[in-house]
């Protein structure tokens, strides 16, 4: 997959910008591996630009700091799982999987 990386965020090329939509029309935004200690201005700009049209955000782990969870959930409904780089408090509070 071609793309660019800014501040640790991989951005897909413009031709791949179609937002995934569920069968019932819910638009979803998916991200993982933020590895940030806080939601920096550039991260916020990217999220608010790229995910402005989604109904729900899924974070697939390696959030690293609770402030990222708080920020994302303040924007949209958030479903998140923990990753191996998340600290013990996040690993305790988030599931390892959303699938049963």
Beta strands, then each sheet from edge to edge (+ up, - down):
strand 1: 3-6
strand 2: 9-12
strand 3: 28-31
strand 4: 56-59
strand 5: 77-80
sheet 1: 1+ 2-
sheet 2: 3+ 4+ 5+
end
